Amino acid sequence: MNFRHAIAAYLYTFSVLAAASSAPELFAPGVLSTPDDEFGLAFAPDGKTVYFTKRSPTTNTPPRSAICVSRLVGGHWSEPEIAPFSGRYNDFGVAVAHDGSHIVFSSDRPSGTQVPSPQPNVDLWMVERQGEGWSEPRNLGEPVNTPAAEAWPSLAADGTLYFSSNRPGGKGGVGIWRARWIDGRYAAPEYLAVGGDRYDGQPAISPDQRTLVFTVFDHADTLASAGAPYSRSDLYVSFATAVGWTSPRHLDAPINSPMNESNAAFSPDGRWLYFASDRSFVSLPMRRPLTTEEFEQGLRGLFNGGNNFYRVPVAAIEALRGKEPETKP
């Protein structure tokens, strides 16, 4: 079997397993999932427009990220284009309001909350719907943004904003915060003590705010493969109860893998959970020596180690409700 046939078999296996179980299904291969590095899907309310982040490779210069947009036309996703409000600064982590009226995203563009620093600060920004287009981006300002970093927004159906920040008031490191939409503005954010003191971020809130999926880096039960030279991330879930949030539960295989899983997002109807993963053709050690042709095709192929998009039915996540986690991040 040559490498191209192997990739075809890989895709077929994914589709068969996804239909029969909670195995992740590769989403829009060749259009949205490509050899490039893509992450962070966010759908318009009708599910026919999707925004996401595309990032340049990391070399000896910082990567650049831009928010892209694609539309479902005739049952196929269109070739992505850079969104009209992106392309100049590092923009990422996009969320669309459930009525389609506005978009919130992360950006390092200049703002009034920045303090003098060689590294630009990241804040949350908003664009509002104007006819068929969008307004100029505006900084959300206080009390949402601070001189610390605010990023990775997620919007509930009622407009409540969830996001990541390393601002004071949490456990240290990066944590998850929530700002309620009250009387036409965001109230002071509150810290959600759902994780640990290192990195609990990139929140994805279900439309009804009953389920929270987020990213944790390098925890004891992270499914890192042998020889991993850097921190790996996995997805965790916490459920809302009458008295708060449950202890986070690790989403076991096949949702998490020995590669990185991150940037979860719920579909507008709450039926699907989307996420990014950099699972690839590489394993340590390789099962057998690669030929030169296989190696070159792998480097330029869909599974070259850049992030792709996957999805699983939310029912597979909800099945964990009420089950105590074995470990806590």
Disulfide bonds with the S-S distance in Angstrom:
none
